[in-house]
Amino acid sequence: MTVTINGTTGIAGVDGSAATPAVQGNDTNTGVFYPAADIVAISTGGTERMRVTNTGVAVAAGTATAAPLNLTSGTNLTTATAGAVEYDGKVFYGTPQGTQRGIIPDAQFYRLNADYAGTASTSAQGIFGATLGVTLSSSTVYAFEMVVVFSKTATATIHTLSLGFAGAATLNNILYGGVTNYSATAFSSGTSGSPATFYSNTASATSIGSATASANFNWTTQFRGTVNVNAGGTFIPQYTTSVSVGPYSTLAGSYILIYPIGSAGLINVGTWA
């Protein structure tokens, strides 16, 4: 194996014959060294961080204070190149072939592992917790999706259920939509005969289905959307009932995921023309 560092080829120790591996750096604890044939390793503080061999590259395990790999924010290639991975300070990108750059979705994710009981109230309340939300960055567009089941077993009073978002983040715009199924029985796995679609372009509460007056009732909803954030802050998914009923519980397994797709404004990633 031939190694070239700073224009020097064939540095002592690369073939494993030297008693002491060659080191390039400010001291013996920081630099490039050659511990065996066909191996180049990078060390900092006396700890090996990366190893390159004739079969590939191995990156050392991360620690509580040091990530194994950290990309610095920069400018994306003028023309995307197949195999490239890039980071512009907002989003990670990968180009699988040709110039077809794509977004690598690094989603923040929250999933309930136990039912979360709400309260009997007409006030807006958190879907996953009283005030539980995610902190979003300014001047960034995010894509998100949710799958949620609301279920109650008390109060036979006619009412509707609405979804919305609150929090400190200010929004330039938002659009989301999906499908909901509702049933006047205790929740169980299976199918529903009452599907409906809904959509919204506001963070304010929007009804997701027809009114119901059953004591036992559940809503199964799944939707996707995008949100353009102006000033960063919390983004809290909420629901509201038109009258005080229930209470509803958000069932275990319900989740939300959200990830950045670019700077605020038009998002154009790929070979669109």
C-alpha positions in Angstrom: 0.0 0.0 0.0 1.3 3.5 -0.9 0.6 6.4 1.4 1.1 10.0 0.4 1.0 12.7 3.2 2.0 16.3 2.4 3.6 15.2 -0.9 5.7 12.5 0.8 5.3 8.9 -0.5 6.2 5.7 1.3 6.5 7.0 4.9 8.4 4.7 7.3 6.3 2.2 9.2 3.6 1.9 6.6 4.6 -1.7 5.8 4.6 -2.6 9.5 8.4 -3.2 9.6 9.3 -0.2 11.7 9.6 -0.9 15.5 7.9 2.4 16.2 5.1 3.5 13.9 5.7 6.8 12.1 3.8 9.7 13.4 2.9 13.0 11.7 1.4 15.7 13.9 2.4 18.1 16.6 3.2 15.4 19.1 3.1 11.7 19.6 -0.5 11.8 20.8 -1.9 13.7 17.8 -1.4 12.8 14.1 -1.3 10.1 11.5 0.3 6.8 12.2 0.8 3.5 10.4 0.4 0.5 12.8 0.4 -2.3 10.2 0.5 -3.1 6.5 -2.3 -1.5 4.5 -3.5 0.6 7.4 -3.5 4.3 8.0 -4.9 5.6 11.3 -5.7 9.0 12.7 -5.2 9.6 16.4 -6.0 12.5 18.8 -5.1 12.6 22.4 -3.6 9.1 22.2 -6.9 7.6 21.0 -7.5 6.2 17.5 -10.4 8.1 15.8 -10.3 6.7 12.2 -8.7 3.8 10.4 -8.4 3.4 6.6 -7.5 -0.1 5.3 -7.5 -1.7 1.9 -11.1 -2.9 2.6 -12.7 0.3 3.8 -12.9 3.0 6.5 -13.7 2.4 10.1 -14.7 5.3 12.4 -14.2 5.0 16.1 -17.2 4.8 18.5 -18.6 8.1 19.8 -18.5 9.2 23.4 -20.7 11.4 25.6 -18.6 14.4 24.5 -17.5 13.5 21.0 -19.5 12.4 18.0 -17.9 9.7 15.8 -18.5 11.9 12.7 -19.4 15.6 12.5 -20.0 17.5 9.2 -19.3 21.2 9.2 -21.9 23.4 7.6 -20.9 24.5 4.1 -22.1 25.3 0.6 -23.6 22.5 -1.5 -22.0 21.5 -4.8 -23.1 23.6 -7.8 -23.7 20.4 -9.6 -24.6 17.4 -7.4 -22.3 14.4 -7.8 -23.4 10.8 -7.4 -22.3 9.4 -4.0 -21.9 12.9 -2.4 -23.2 13.6 1.1 -23.6 17.3 2.0 -24.7 19.6 4.8 -25.7 23.2 4.5 -26.5 24.0 8.1 -30.2 23.2 7.6 -30.5 19.7 6.0 -28.3 16.7 5.2 -28.4 15.7 1.5 -27.4 12.6 -0.4 -27.1 12.0 -4.2 -27.8 8.4 -5.0 -27.2 8.7 -8.8 -26.5 11.3 -11.5 -27.3 14.8 -10.2 -30.4 13.6 -8.3 -29.6 15.2 -5.0 -32.2 14.3 -2.3 -33.0 15.2 1.3 -31.8 12.8 4.0 -34.7 13.0 6.5 -33.3 13.3 10.0 -36.6 13.2 11.9 -37.3 14.2 15.5 -39.6 11.5 16.8 -42.0 11.1 19.7 -44.0 8.0 20.4 -46.3 7.2 23.4 -45.5 4.0 25.2 -48.5 4.2 27.4 -52.0 5.8 27.1 -52.0 9.5 27.9 -55.2 10.6 29.6 -56.5 14.1 28.8 -59.1 16.1 30.8 -62.8 16.7 30.4 -62.6 20.3 29.1 -63.3 22.5 26.1 -59.8 24.0 26.3 -57.1 23.0 23.9 -54.9 20.3 25.3 -51.7 18.5 24.2 -52.0 15.3 22.3 -48.9 13.7 23.8 -48.6 15.7 27.0 -50.0 18.8 28.7 -47.6 21.1 27.0 -45.4 18.6 25.2 -44.0 19.9 21.9 -40.9 20.1 19.8 -38.6 23.1 19.4 -38.2 24.2 15.8 -35.6 26.6 14.2 -36.3 29.9 12.6 -36.5 30.4 8.8 -36.9 26.6 8.2 -39.5 24.5 6.5 -40.3 21.2 8.1 -42.3 18.1 6.9 -44.2 16.1 9.5 -46.6 13.2 10.0 -48.7 11.9 12.8 -50.7 8.7 13.5 -52.9 9.1 16.5 -55.8 7.3 18.2 -58.1 9.1 20.6 -60.5 7.0 22.7 -63.0 7.6 25.4 -65.5 5.6 27.4 -67.7 8.2 29.1 -70.1 11.1 28.5 -72.8 10.6 25.8 -73.0 14.2 24.7 -72.9 15.3 21.1 -69.5 16.9 20.2 -66.8 17.3 17.6 -63.1 16.9 17.8 -60.6 19.4 16.3 -56.8 19.3 15.7 -54.4 22.3 15.8 -51.0 23.5 16.8 -49.8 25.9 19.5 -46.4 27.0 20.9 -44.0 29.9 20.7 -42.9 29.3 17.1 -44.5 31.8 14.6 -45.5 30.4 11.2 -45.3 31.8 7.7 -47.7 29.1 6.6 -48.8 25.5 7.2 -50.7 22.9 5.2 -51.6 19.4 6.3 -54.3 16.8 5.6 -55.2 13.2 6.0 -57.9 10.7 6.8 -59.8 9.9 10.0 -62.0 6.9 11.0 -64.4 7.1 13.9 -66.4 4.5 15.6 -69.0 4.5 18.4 -67.4 1.5 20.2 -64.5 0.9 22.6 -61.3 0.9 20.6 -60.1 -2.4 19.0 -58.0 -3.3 16.0 -59.9 -3.8 12.8 -61.7 -1.8 10.1 -64.0 1.2 10.3 -67.0 2.0 8.1 -66.8 5.7 8.6 -63.7 7.1 7.0 -63.4 10.8 6.2 -60.7 13.1 4.8 -59.8 16.5 6.3 -57.3 19.2 5.6 -56.2 22.5 7.0 -54.0 25.5 6.2 -54.0 27.0 9.6 -52.6 26.2 13.0 -55.9 27.0 14.6 -58.2 24.1 15.7 -59.9 22.4 12.7 -62.6 19.8 13.0 -61.6 16.4 11.7 -65.0 14.7 11.5 -68.8 14.7 12.1 -70.4 15.2 15.5 -71.0 12.2 17.8 -73.0 11.6 20.9 -71.7 8.2 21.9 -70.2 7.5 25.4 -67.8 5.0 23.8 -66.0 6.6 20.9 -62.7 6.6 19.2 -61.0 8.6 16.4 -58.2 7.1 14.4 -56.4 9.8 12.4 -53.3 9.9 10.2 -52.0 13.0 8.4 -49.0 14.6 6.8 -48.0 18.2 6.1 -45.4 20.9 5.9 -44.9 24.0 8.1 -42.8 27.1 7.3 -41.4 28.5 10.5 -40.7 32.2 10.8 -39.4 32.7 14.3 -38.2 29.5 16.1 -39.8 28.1 19.2 -42.0 25.3 20.4 -44.6 23.6 18.1 -47.2 21.7 20.2 -49.8 19.4 18.6 -53.2 19.8 20.3 -56.8 18.7 20.2 -60.0 20.4 21.3 -63.5 19.1 21.9 -66.5 21.3 21.3 -68.1 20.5 24.7 -66.6 19.0 27.8 -66.7 15.2 27.4 -64.7 12.1 28.2 -62.0 12.5 28.9 -60.2 11.2 25.8 -57.0 9.4 26.0 -54.3 9.3 23.3 -53.5 5.7 23.0 -50.0 4.0 23.3 -48.3 3.8 19.9 -49.5 7.2 18.7 -46.6 9.2 17.3 -45.4 12.3 15.6 -42.2 12.8 13.5 -40.9 16.0 12.0 -37.8 16.9 10.0 -36.3 19.9 8.2 -36.5 20.0 4.4 -34.8 23.4 3.7 -34.7 27.2 4.3 -38.0 29.1 4.5 -39.3 29.7 0.9 -39.5 27.5 -2.2 -38.0 24.0 -1.6 -36.5 22.7 -4.8 -34.2 19.7 -4.2 -33.4 17.4 -7.1 -33.6 17.6 -10.9 -36.9 19.4 -11.2 -37.2 21.4 -14.4 
